[in-house]
Amino acid sequence: MAFTQARVHAAIDAAVGTVTHVQLHTGDPGGSGTSAVASGVDRVAIDLPAASGGQTEETVTFTIPGAGGPYTHVSLWTASTGGTYCGSGVLDPQESFAGAGTLDVTVTVTGSSS
């Protein structure tokens, strides 16, 4: 049995409703979201819009303080520090830096009605 697109959108919106920040990682964040946190890289704010077309997405920009990486994952949080871990995703491709810079990441949360 499949859910209607409206139900999928409602589920996505409920799942990300409290997500306010994204953290960058150099490996799998693990079950608590606290493993392999990218050193010196602060969480960045995110404001995911209402789901449409089975997904919601927003691009965030991380400030990279110096050489580092590879950056492999992001995690979703309810606060700029501490807070509740809400989930994670893999970066494809992974990114590494030889010096300071910025990294744009498009965070996409999807659902399916089939």
N, C-alpha and C positions, 0 to 999 in steps of 0.2 A: 504494500500500500504506500502511496506517495502523499506527501503533504502538499498543500497548495503553496504557490509562490508567496502569497501573503503571510502564511504561517512560517515559512522559512525566513522571510524578512523579519518577522517579529522575533523569532528565535535568535537571529544574529544580533538584532538591536538589543535584546535583553542580555546576551552574552557579553557585549562590549559596552554596555551602558555605564559601567563604573570605571572603565579603562581610561586613564588619564596620562600615562607615561609609558615610554618604551626604553628598554635597556639593551645595550649592545654586548655581545659575548664573543669569546674566542674559541668556544666549544659548546657542546650541548649544555643548556642551563640546568638540566636535571629536573627531578620531580618537584623541587621547591623553587626553581628559577634562580638559585643563587650560585651555581657553579660557573666557573670560567667567565666571570664578569670582566669586561674589557677595562684594563687598568687606566685610570685617569679620564675615562669617558663618562660624563654625567648622563643620567636619564634625560630624555627630551619629552616635552609635552606633545600629546596627540589628541585630536578632536575628530573622532571617526564620525562621518555623516550617516544618516539613515541608510539602511541597506536598500539596494536597488539591483535588479538583475542577478540576484542570488549572492551578492557580496557587498562589502563596504571596504573602502580603502582610502588611505591618506599617506602622503609622502612626508617624512620627517628628515631633519638634517642633524647629524651628529658632528660635534667638533672633536677632531682627532688631535691630541696635544703633541704628538711626535711619532716617530717610527713605531709601528706595531701591527699586530694581526698575526695570522689571518683572522679577520672578523667573519664568523660563520653563522651566528644565530642572533635573533632578537627575542626579547620577552616582553610581555604586556603586564602592566602594573596599575594599581589604583592610587598611587602616590609618587611624588618625586623622590622620596626615600622611604624605606620601609614599605608599608602597604601590603596589599594582597596580590600574590602572583596569580595571573589569569590564564597564562598559556605562552607558547613560544612557536617560532618558525625558523626555518633554515634560510640563510642568504644564498642565493644562486645568481651570479657567481660569488664566491668568497672574495673578500677584499683585503689587501695589505697596503701599508703606507710606509714609505721611506723617510717621511718627515711629517710635520704638521699639515693638516688639511681638513676638509669636510667630507662627509660621506652621506649621500642622499639614499634613503631606503624607503621604498613603497611598501607599506604594511597593508596586506590584503587578507580579510577574513571572509571565508566563503561558506556556503551551505548548498544543499541540493534538495530538490523536490522529487527526485526519482529514486 
